[in-house]
Amino acid sequence: MKRILVTGGAGFIGANFVHHMIAHSDSEITVLDKMTYAANRQSLEGLDSKRVNLVVGDICDYVLVNELVPQHDAVVHFAAETHNDNSLHDPRSFVNSNVLGTFELLEAVRNHGVRLHHISTDEVYGDLELDDPQRFTETTPYKPSSPYSATKASSDLLVKAWVRSFGIEATLSNCSNNYGPYQHVEKFIPRQITNVLGGLRPKLYSNGTNVR
């Protein structure tokens, strides 16, 4: 039986991961979530309370992180500030959560010998023109274009540096345009759906030709 610490597990993607693991494994899961506006306790409702424990706290909290990490076999790191528009209005919170929070987790897994999987975004690679024959791969150079994507790129590079410099066991994945249950209405597809349902014109960013 694996004990997994899931940061941001009350958010959209994290909650879906928790539900998947409970349904398809015998893992015991601790969700560490700051419970900001993007998190929702209802996303974890119906799960076995003997296998899922919610801890309300901040990944930037050194003491808490170093208390929880050694109790687990692996950390899956979803916790992040994620909305591009919000990052333009309040970039500091993105630096704190996405960069400093990831740093605290990296130091904790290094000190306690725990495996880490870091969840990132395709937005670290930037944009492509509509007719560009190029496609992004894992080796494409990073070209972030917002405070959000820049802080996620920073956290990715920290993970890679800790693997090389300190030999921690860590991997990362770059998710692309996820959508589905538990997603906050501010995100692109939920917002288009609510606009249509409300009789409003769906909104495209720029001229609608961005490609990733």
C-alpha positions in Angstrom: 0.0 0.0 0.0 1.4 3.4 -1.0 1.0 6.5 1.0 0.7 9.5 -1.4 0.7 13.2 -0.5 -1.3 15.1 -3.1 -0.8 18.9 -3.0 -3.7 20.9 -4.4 -5.8 17.8 -4.3 -9.0 19.8 -3.7 -8.6 21.6 -7.0 -9.7 20.5 -10.4 -7.0 18.2 -11.7 -5.9 17.1 -8.3 -9.3 16.0 -7.2 -9.8 14.0 -10.3 -6.4 12.3 -9.6 -7.5 11.5 -6.0 -10.7 10.0 -7.2 -8.8 7.9 -9.8 -6.3 6.6 -7.3 -9.0 5.6 -4.8 -10.9 3.8 -7.5 -7.9 2.0 -9.1 -5.4 1.4 -6.3 -5.2 0.7 -2.6 -3.3 3.9 -1.8 -3.9 6.0 1.2 -3.9 9.7 0.3 -3.3 12.9 2.2 -4.5 16.0 0.4 -2.6 19.2 1.3 -4.6 22.2 0.0 -4.6 25.8 0.9 -8.3 25.9 0.0 -8.2 29.1 -2.0 -11.2 30.1 -4.2 -10.2 27.4 -6.8 -10.4 24.5 -4.3 -13.7 22.8 -3.2 -14.2 20.4 -0.4 -17.2 19.0 -2.3 -14.8 17.7 -5.0 -13.6 15.1 -2.4 -17.0 14.1 -1.1 -18.0 10.5 -1.2 -14.4 9.2 -0.9 -13.5 6.7 1.8 -12.5 8.8 4.9 -10.2 5.9 6.0 -8.1 6.4 2.9 -8.4 10.1 2.2 -7.4 12.8 4.7 -7.6 16.5 4.0 -5.0 18.8 5.6 -5.7 22.5 5.1 -2.3 24.2 4.7 0.2 26.0 2.5 3.0 24.3 0.5 5.1 27.4 1.5 4.8 26.4 5.2 8.2 24.8 5.8 7.3 23.2 9.1 4.1 21.6 7.8 5.6 20.4 4.6 8.5 18.7 6.5 6.0 17.1 8.9 3.9 15.6 6.1 6.4 14.6 3.4 8.3 11.9 5.5 5.0 10.2 6.3 4.5 9.4 2.6 6.1 7.3 -0.1 5.5 9.8 -2.9 4.4 13.4 -3.4 2.2 14.4 -6.4 2.4 18.2 -6.7 -0.6 19.8 -8.3 -0.8 22.9 -6.0 -0.3 26.1 -8.0 -1.9 29.4 -8.9 -3.0 28.8 -12.4 -5.1 31.5 -14.1 -3.3 33.6 -16.7 -5.5 36.7 -16.2 -5.1 36.6 -12.4 -1.3 36.4 -12.8 -1.4 39.8 -14.6 -3.2 41.4 -11.7 -1.3 39.7 -8.8 2.0 38.1 -10.0 3.4 38.0 -6.4 1.0 35.2 -5.3 2.1 33.2 -8.4 5.8 33.5 -7.5 5.0 32.6 -3.9 3.0 29.5 -4.6 4.5 28.2 -7.9 8.2 29.0 -7.3 8.7 29.2 -3.5 6.1 26.5 -2.8 7.8 24.1 -5.2 11.2 24.9 -3.6 9.9 23.9 -0.2 8.6 20.6 -1.5 11.9 19.9 -3.3 13.9 20.5 -0.2 11.5 18.3 1.8 11.7 15.4 -0.6 15.5 15.8 -0.8 15.8 15.8 3.0 13.5 12.8 3.5 14.2 10.7 0.4 10.7 10.8 -1.0 9.8 10.6 -4.7 8.1 13.6 -6.4 6.0 14.0 -9.5 5.5 17.6 -10.5 2.5 18.7 -12.6 3.3 21.5 -15.0 1.6 23.1 -18.1 2.2 23.3 -21.8 2.1 27.0 -21.5 5.8 27.0 -20.6 6.5 26.5 -24.3 4.7 29.6 -25.5 2.6 29.8 -28.6 2.7 28.7 -32.2 1.3 30.4 -35.3 -1.8 28.7 -36.8 0.1 27.4 -39.9 3.4 26.6 -38.0 4.5 23.1 -38.9 6.4 22.9 -35.7 5.0 20.9 -32.7 6.1 21.1 -29.1 8.1 18.2 -27.6 9.7 17.6 -24.3 12.9 19.2 -25.6 11.4 22.4 -27.0 13.0 25.4 -25.4 10.8 27.2 -22.8 9.3 30.5 -23.9 6.7 31.6 -21.3 4.6 34.6 -22.0 2.8 35.5 -18.7 3.6 35.6 -15.0 1.7 32.3 -14.7 3.7 30.4 -17.3 7.0 32.0 -16.2 6.5 30.8 -12.7 5.6 27.3 -13.9 8.6 27.3 -16.1 10.7 28.3 -13.1 9.3 25.5 -11.0 10.0 23.0 -13.8 13.6 24.1 -13.9 13.9 23.8 -10.2 12.8 20.2 -10.4 15.2 19.4 -13.1 18.0 21.2 -11.2 17.3 19.2 -8.0 17.3 16.0 -9.9 20.7 16.7 -11.4 22.3 18.6 -8.4 21.0 16.5 -5.6 19.9 13.2 -7.2 16.3 13.4 -6.0 13.8 11.0 -7.6 11.4 13.2 -9.6 9.5 13.5 -12.8 7.3 16.1 -14.4 4.5 16.3 -16.9 3.3 19.2 -19.0 -0.5 19.0 -19.1 -2.4 20.6 -22.1 -5.8 22.1 -21.9 -7.4 19.8 -19.3 -11.1 20.1 -18.8 -13.7 18.1 -17.0 -15.5 17.5 -13.6 -14.6 19.8 -10.7 -13.1 22.5 -13.0 -13.5 26.1 -11.9 -15.9 28.2 -14.0 -13.1 30.8 -14.7 -11.4 28.4 -17.1 -11.8 28.5 -20.8 -14.2 25.7 -21.6 -16.5 26.1 -18.5 -16.6 29.8 -19.2 -17.7 29.3 -22.8 -20.4 26.8 -21.7 -21.8 29.2 -19.0 -21.8 32.1 -21.6 -23.8 30.0 -24.0 -26.2 28.9 -21.3 -26.6 32.5 -20.2 -27.2 33.8 -23.7 -23.9 35.6 -23.9 -21.5 35.5 -26.8 -18.6 33.0 -26.3 -15.3 34.9 -25.8 -12.1 34.0 -27.7 -8.7 35.3 -26.6 -7.0 37.5 -29.1 -8.2 36.5 -32.6 -8.7 32.8 -31.9 -5.7 31.6 -33.9 -3.4 30.6 -31.0 -2.0 27.2 -31.2 -0.1 25.2 -28.6 
